[in-house]
């Protein structure tokens, strides 16, 4: 269920956010950057989390993923004012 939700969020981000950059002619660039970060993160997670689970255990993995999610939420919240300003100026 979580994986399906994250896939849905990825599709929404990759398809909606780049459309705000039509005016600058950077739709493909933004889409490519978003896609590349998603796939790089997925690749690192597959091998990195497996290696980490072998050495530190699954309870550490769960704590680590919660920490990464919290950092992601914090980063997103920090970007909200800047995104709103961008939308106001260019939307």
C-alpha positions in Angstrom: 0.0 0.0 0.0 2.8 2.4 0.9 4.7 1.6 -2.2 1.6 2.2 -4.4 1.0 5.6 -2.7 4.6 6.6 -3.2 4.4 5.6 -6.9 1.3 7.8 -7.2 3.1 10.7 -5.6 6.0 10.2 -7.9 3.7 10.3 -11.0 2.0 13.4 -9.7 5.3 15.2 -9.0 6.9 14.3 -12.3 3.8 15.2 -14.3 2.4 18.3 -12.6 5.5 20.2 -11.3 7.3 20.5 -14.7 4.2 22.1 -16.2 4.9 25.2 -14.2 8.2 25.7 -16.1 6.6 25.9 -19.6 7.1 29.6 -19.6 10.9 29.1 -19.2 11.2 26.2 -21.7 12.5 23.9 -19.0 9.7 21.3 -18.7 11.9 18.4 -19.9 14.8 19.6 -17.7 12.7 19.7 -14.6 11.0 16.4 -15.4 14.4 14.8 -16.0 15.9 16.1 -12.8 12.9 14.9 -10.8 13.0 11.5 -12.5 16.7 11.1 -12.0 16.6 11.8 -8.3 13.8 9.3 -7.9 15.7 6.5 -9.7 19.0 7.3 -8.1 17.3 7.2 -4.7 15.6 3.9 -5.6 18.9 2.4 -6.7 20.8 3.5 -3.6 18.0 2.2 -1.4 17.9 -1.3 -2.9 21.5 -1.9 -2.2 22.1 0.5 0.7 19.2 -0.6 2.8 20.0 -4.3 2.2 23.6 -3.8 3.3 22.5 -1.7 6.3 19.9 -4.3 7.3 22.6 -7.0 7.3 24.9 -5.0 9.5 22.5 -3.1 11.8 19.3 -5.0 11.7 15.7 -4.2 10.6 14.8 -2.2 13.7 17.6 0.3 12.7 16.3 0.3 9.1 12.8 1.3 10.4 14.2 4.1 12.5 16.5 5.2 9.7 13.6 5.4 7.2 11.4 7.3 9.7 14.3 9.8 10.1 14.7 10.1 6.3 10.9 10.7 6.0 11.0 13.4 8.7 13.9 15.1 6.9 11.9 14.9 3.7 8.9 16.5 5.3 11.0 19.2 6.9 12.6 19.9 3.6 9.3 20.2 1.9 7.9 22.5 4.5 10.9 24.7 4.2 10.3 25.0 0.5 6.6 25.9 0.7 7.1 29.7 1.0 9.6 29.7 -1.9 7.2 27.6 -4.1 4.3 29.9 -3.3 6.4 32.9 -4.2 7.4 31.2 -7.5 3.7 30.4 -8.3 2.7 34.0 -7.5 5.4 35.5 -9.7 5.1 33.0 -12.6 1.9 31.1 -12.1 
